[in-house]
Amino acid sequence: MRLVWLAAISVLTVVMAVFTPHVLRTESTGKAAAWLFMLACAVAAIAAFIRAELLLRRLEGDTHSDVSET
């Protein structure tokens, strides 16, 4: 389920990046700045989700390796 969230925000970010040139041409400076801020936040969220996913996988791997086989 965690990868679904990562995929969804990644698709949103790609769509935003595709529309960025259009927004920069047609919108006012304030709206364009807000658009770029949202795009930067989306990229930062993707990086945070990837980092969290890697940390969670490492923790899950450590948990399973501590189980003694008897």
Secondary structure, DSSP 8 states (H G I E B T S, - for coil): -HHHHHHHHHHHHHHHHHHHHHHHHHS-HHHHHHHHHHHHHHHHHHHHHHHHHHHHHHHHHHHHHTS---
